[in-house]
C-alpha cells in the first residue's frame, strides 16, 4: 500500500514537470512558428557569383588527352 503513495507522488511530480516544460516552451516562443524552418530547406541557394561562360582551352586534368577540336 505504501508503494501506491510513492508512485502517486512520483507521477504527480513528473506531471507537474511536464506542465512546467510546456508552459516554458510557450512563453519562450518555441512553438510560435513551426512551418517556416521546414519550408526554409526547400528554397534554393543563391546562384554562384560569376562563372566564365567559355570552357577552358586546356584540359584541367593532366591525365586527359586533348581532343582534335582542342588541338586546332
C-alpha positions in Angstrom: 0.0 0.0 0.0 2.9 2.4 0.7 4.1 1.9 -2.9 0.9 3.3 -4.1 1.6 6.6 -2.3 5.2 6.7 -3.6 4.1 6.0 -7.3 1.3 8.6 -7.0 3.8 11.2 -5.7 6.3 10.4 -8.4 3.7 10.5 -11.1 2.4 13.9 -9.8 5.9 15.3 -9.8 6.5 14.2 -13.4 3.1 15.5 -14.5 3.9 18.9 -12.9 7.4 18.9 -14.5 5.8 18.3 -17.9 3.2 21.1 -17.5 6.0 23.4 -16.5 8.1 22.5 -19.5 5.1 23.1 -21.9 4.4 26.5 -20.2 8.1 27.5 -20.5 8.2 26.5 -24.2 5.1 28.5 -25.0 6.3 31.6 -23.1 9.8 31.5 -24.7 8.4 31.3 -28.2 9.5 27.7 -29.0 6.1 26.9 -30.6 5.5 30.2 -32.4 6.4 29.2 -35.9 6.6 25.5 -36.8 6.2 25.8 -40.6 9.0 28.3 -41.6 12.0 26.1 -40.6 10.6 23.2 -42.5 10.0 25.3 -45.6 13.4 27.1 -45.5 15.2 24.0 -46.6 13.2 23.9 -49.8 14.4 27.3 -51.0 17.3 27.3 -53.5 20.6 28.7 -52.5 21.9 31.9 -54.1 23.4 31.4 -57.5 27.2 31.5 -57.8 28.6 35.0 -58.1 30.2 34.6 -61.6 31.5 31.8 -63.7 33.2 32.2 -67.0 31.0 31.3 -69.9 33.7 29.9 -72.1 35.1 26.5 -71.4 38.8 26.3 -70.5 41.1 25.9 -73.5 43.4 23.4 -71.7 42.2 20.2 -70.1 42.1 20.6 -66.3 43.2 17.0 -65.6 46.7 16.1 -66.8 45.8 12.5 -67.5 43.2 13.6 -70.1 44.5 14.0 -73.7 43.2 17.0 -75.7 40.7 16.2 -78.4 41.1 17.1 -82.0 38.9 20.2 -81.7 41.1 21.5 -78.9 44.3 21.0 -80.9 43.2 23.3 -83.7 
